[in-house]
Amino acid sequence: MPISADNFVSVEAVSLAFGATMAVREVSLAVRRGSICGLVGSDGAGKSTLLRMIATMLMPTQGRITVDGIDMAADKSRVKGLIGYMPQRFGLYQDLSVEENIDFFMDIFGIKAAERRARKERYLGFSNLLPFLSRPAGDLSGGMKQKLGLACVLVHEPRLLILDEPTNGVDPVSRQEFWEILTEMRKLGMTILVSTAYLDEGERCDSLALMHKGSIIKTATPDEIRAGFVSLEEAMIAAIRAVDGEIEHDTFQR
């Protein structure tokens, strides 16, 4: 897959093995600059592993990953500086307040005094958390915790935001508010790569990549994937069953 100036992320024939197990197999993916790309698929499909590789947390066994044209293997630290990564279980400090948590992350990212107040107001404002500055993070609802986690990731203003099922188990209202923040970030030029278990969230993405058994089996817009089917869910199930059928047929022929 040739690197294009339009693509902020390029994943080229990437694989990762844990011992004899291939967690990700020959995956290629392009994420357009300033877009939201959704990663969907069944549990155990390899979504989290792929996101962790793009976030520089794991190195591929083979293949190449570039972010903004920078080869991750050649300049990992430079790529890392472009990325904000929020794993499924984000490390908030439960006994620290909302304000103390975001102050802590600004300390980590070395944000200077002149910028601290503006960024705190901007990202806690986006998250509707300014009225709760003194509340311990442990006393927040699940949705508020996720929005605080997102605010903490955003304070260093990454160019690529990577989110691993950030709204899993969150109530519908909080999910809506979370996606309103993501949409605003995209309008400001941020590139976003997000895995999700909710297909209504998949409909909000500019493009979708469907993963199954460690491989990406389809990449297209939500409308293109859904074409000819009643829903996105039906389209995805059909695509997965078709691949499984091909695998079974190939195994039988051998």
BELURCOR-V187291 format. One line per field, one symbol per residue. ss: DSSP state (H for helix, E for strand, L for the rest). psi: psi as a letter, one per 30 degrees, with the letter a starting at -180 (. if undefined). A space follows every 10 residues. Layout:
ss->???
psi->???
This chain:
ss->LLLLLLEEEE EEEEEEEELL EEEEEEEEEE EELLLEEEEE ELLLLLHHHH HHHHLLLLLL LEEEEEELLE ELLLLHHHHH LLEEEELLLL LLLLLLEHHH HHHHHHHHLL LLHHHHHHHH HHHHHHLLLH HHLLLEHHHL LHHHHHHHHH HHHHLLLLLE EEEELLLLLL LHHHHHHHHH HHHHHHHLLL EEEEELLLHH HHLLLLEEEE EELLEEEEEE LHHHHHLLLL LHHHHHHHHH HHHHHHHHHH HHHL
psi->jkkkffkekk kjhklkkjbf kjekjhkkkk jkkgljkkjl llkgfgeeee eeeeggfkkk elakkkkhfk keeeieeeee ffkkkjlejk iljeflleee eeeeeeeegh kleffeeeee eeefeefhfe fgefkkefgl leeeeeeeee eeeffgilfk kkkjhfgkgk leeeeeeefe eeeeeefggk kkjkkkfjff eefflelkkj kkhfljfkkl leeeefkfle leeeeeeeee eeeeeeeeee eee.
